[in-house]
Amino acid sequence: MGKDIIREHARLIILRELHGQANYSSSDSMLQEVLESFAIAKSRDWIRIEIDWLVEMGAVTKMTAGTAWIVTLTSKGAEHVERRLLIEGIKRPSLPEG
């Protein structure tokens, strides 16, 4: 599988995970575990590169708490997950079943 495809999938998985949290936030280590459950086993450094990319696109914000990064979904990131806009470089979400 191409690097870009893996990155696009990982970015969508991160946004969906944040969207599913009550406070729209998660730590980078928790996001790493979520990605591993989708067979994307990457280092924390790799995940942080993707988080920085998502910050640049305006899809998330980040802050530090000790050595952890706390990542929070923005309204733009939520709109991508909800299929109201498309952020180039992030896999487009599938239509809901049903």
MIVEX-380869 format. One record per atom (N, C-alpha, C): residue in one letter; x, y, z. Coordinates in steps of 0.02 Angstrom, whole numbers, padded with zeros to 5 digits, always signed. Example, Ala and Ser with C-alpha at 12.3 -4.5 7.8 and 13.67 -1.06 7.14 Angstrom:
2
A+00660-00284+00390
A+00615-00225+00390
A+00660-00165+00390
S+00642-00112+00354
S+00684-00053+00357
S+00645+00002+00394
END
This chain:
98
M+00043-00059+00000
M+00000+00000+00000
M+00045+00062+00000
G+00027+00111-00041
G+00067+00171-00046
G+00068+00212+00018
K+00123+00249+00027
K+00130+00291+00087
K+00074+00342+00093
D+00055+00372+00037
D+00003+00424+00040
D-00064+00393+00061
I-00079+00334+00037
I-00143+00301+00055
I-00144+00287+00130
I-00089+00262+00157
I-00086+00248+00229
I-00094+00313+00268
R-00060+00366+00246
R-00066+00430+00280
R-00138+00457+00278
E-00170+00453+00220
E-00239+00478+00213
E-00286+00439+00258
H-00278+00373+00261
H-00319+00332+00305
H-00306+00349+00378
A-00242+00354+00397
A-00224+00370+00466
A-00254+00437+00487
R-00251+00486+00444
R-00278+00552+00460
R-00353+00548+00472
L-00389+00511+00430
L-00461+00503+00440
L-00476+00466+00505
I-00438+00414+00520
I-00448+00376+00582
I-00439+00422+00642
I-00388+00464+00640
I-00375+00511+00695
I-00435+00558+00703
L-00459+00587+00648
L-00515+00633+00652
L-00578+00599+00678
R-00591+00538+00654
R-00650+00502+00677
R-00646+00486+00751
E-00587+00467+00774
E-00579+00452+00845
E-00592+00514+00887
L-00565+00571+00867
L-00577+00633+00904
L-00651+00651+00902
H-00683+00642+00845
H-00754+00658+00837
H-00796+00615+00884
G-00774+00555+00899
G-00811+00510+00942
G-00802+00522+01017
Q-00755+00565+01035
Q-00743+00580+01105
Q-00789+00636+01129
A-00813+00631+01190
A-00859+00681+01217
A-00829+00751+01216
N-00763+00756+01227
N-00731+00822+01227
N-00691+00835+01163
Y-00699+00791+01113
Y-00666+00797+01048
Y-00590+00798+01054
S-00562+00768+01106
S-00490+00769+01118
S-00464+00700+01135
S-00399+00691+01124
S-00365+00629+01143
S-00290+00644+01145
S-00253+00598+01175
S-00180+00606+01177
S-00149+00569+01117
D-00088+00588+01101
D-00053+00555+01045
D-00042+00481+01059
S-00030+00462+01122
S-00020+00390+01136
S-00084+00351+01128
M-00141+00380+01147
M-00205+00346+01136
M-00221+00340+01062
L-00205+00392+01024
L-00216+00389+00951
L-00171+00336+00920
Q-00111+00327+00946
Q-00067+00275+00921
Q-00099+00206+00930
E-00130+00194+00988
E-00164+00130+00999
E-00222+00121+00952
V-00260+00174+00940
V-00317+00170+00893
V-00292+00151+00824
L-00239+00185+00801
L-00212+00169+00734
L-00188+00097+00730
E-00157+00072+00783
E-00134+00002+00784
E-00193-00046+00777
S-00251-00028+00804
S-00309-00072+00798
S-00335-00075+00726
F-00313-00028+00684
F-00330-00028+00613
F-00270-00051+00571
A-00223-00085+00603
A-00163-00114+00569
A-00117-00060+00542
I-00117-00001+00573
I-00069+00051+00556
I-00024+00059+00616
A+00028+00017+00618
A+00075+00016+00674
A+00134+00061+00658
K+00132+00121+00684
K+00184+00171+00670
K+00210+00199+00735
S+00269+00230+00732
S+00301+00259+00791
S+00263+00322+00812
R+00275+00343+00874
R+00244+00405+00898
R+00270+00464+00857
D+00333+00463+00836
D+00359+00517+00794
D+00319+00522+00729
W+00304+00465+00697
W+00265+00465+00635
W+00196+00495+00647
I+00165+00474+00702
I+00098+00499+00719
I+00100+00575+00732
R+00152+00597+00765
R+00158+00669+00778
R+00168+00709+00713
I+00201+00681+00664
I+00207+00714+00599
I+00138+00721+00568
E+00097+00670+00573
E+00029+00673+00546
E-00014+00723+00585
I-00006+00724+00650
I-00042+00774+00691
I-00022+00844+00670
D+00043+00856+00662
D+00066+00923+00640
D+00036+00941+00572
W+00031+00892+00527
W+00000+00905+00462
W-00073+00924+00471
L-00108+00888+00514
L-00179+00904+00527
L-00187+00973+00559
V-00139+00993+00601
V-00139+01061+00630
V-00132+01112+00573
E-00084+01100+00528
E-00073+01146+00472
E-00136+01153+00429
M-00174+01100+00421
M-00235+01101+00381
M-00294+01132+00418
G-00285+01144+00483
G-00339+01174+00523
G-00390+01123+00547
A-00374+01058+00543
A-00421+01005+00562
A-00419+00990+00637
V-00361+01004+00669
V-00353+00992+00741
V-00310+01047+00770
T-00311+01051+00837
T-00263+01092+00874
T-00225+01044+00920
K-00168+01067+00945
K-00131+01026+00992
K-00102+01069+01047
M-00093+01037+01104
M-00058+01068+01160
M-00018+01013+01194
T+00030+01031+01235
T+00070+00980+01269
T+00049+00976+01342
A+00054+00915+01368
A+00042+00901+01439
A+00097+00854+01460
G+00151+00882+01488
G+00210+00841+01501
G+00241+00821+01435
T+00250+00756+01426
T+00279+00732+01363
T+00225+00714+01312
A+00162+00716+01332
A+00107+00697+01287
A+00082+00757+01248
W+00055+00743+01189
W+00019+00793+01151
W-00055+00780+01160
I-00093+00832+01173
I-00165+00828+01177
I-00192+00859+01112
V-00229+00820+01075
V-00253+00840+01009
V-00329+00850+01013
T-00353+00905+00986
T-00424+00921+00988
T-00450+00936+00918
L-00507+00908+00902
L-00539+00918+00838
L-00565+00990+00832
T-00557+01020+00774
T-00585+01087+00760
T-00651+01079+00722
S-00686+01133+00713
S-00748+01129+00674
S-00734+01108+00603
K-00677+01129+00575
K-00659+01108+00507
K-00649+01032+00504
G-00614+01005+00553
G-00603+00933+00556
G-00669+00896+00564
A-00714+00922+00605
A-00779+00891+00614
A-00819+00893+00549
E-00815+00947+00513
E-00851+00952+00450
E-00826+00901+00399
H-00762+00885+00401
H-00735+00833+00356
H-00765+00765+00376
V-00764+00749+00440
V-00791+00685+00463
V-00865+00680+00446
E-00901+00734+00451
E-00973+00736+00437
E-00989+00744+00363
R-00938+00744+00320
R-00945+00748+00247
R-00975+00814+00223
R-00963+00868+00260
R-00988+00934+00239
R-00935+00972+00200
L-00872+00952+00207
L-00819+00980+00166
L-00764+00928+00159
L-00722+00938+00111
L-00668+00890+00098
L-00601+00925+00109
I-00560+00895+00152
I-00492+00920+00161
I-00447+00875+00120
E-00417+00903+00069
E-00372+00865+00024
E-00315+00835+00065
G-00301+00770+00054
G-00248+00737+00090
G-00273+00693+00148
I-00339+00696+00159
I-00371+00653+00209
I-00423+00611+00172
K-00423+00546+00185
K-00472+00503+00152
K-00543+00529+00164
R-00582+00526+00112
R-00652+00548+00118
R-00691+00495+00158
P-00730+00516+00207
P-00769+00467+00246
P-00821+00431+00202
S-00833+00369+00218
S-00884+00331+00183
S-00953+00357+00202
L-01001+00346+00159
L-01071+00363+00176
L-01094+00318+00232
P-01136+00344+00276
P-01163+00303+00330
P-01205+00246+00303
E-01201+00189+00336
E-01242+00131+00316
E-01315+00144+00332
G-01358+00115+00292
G-01427+00116+00312
G-01471+00156+00271
END
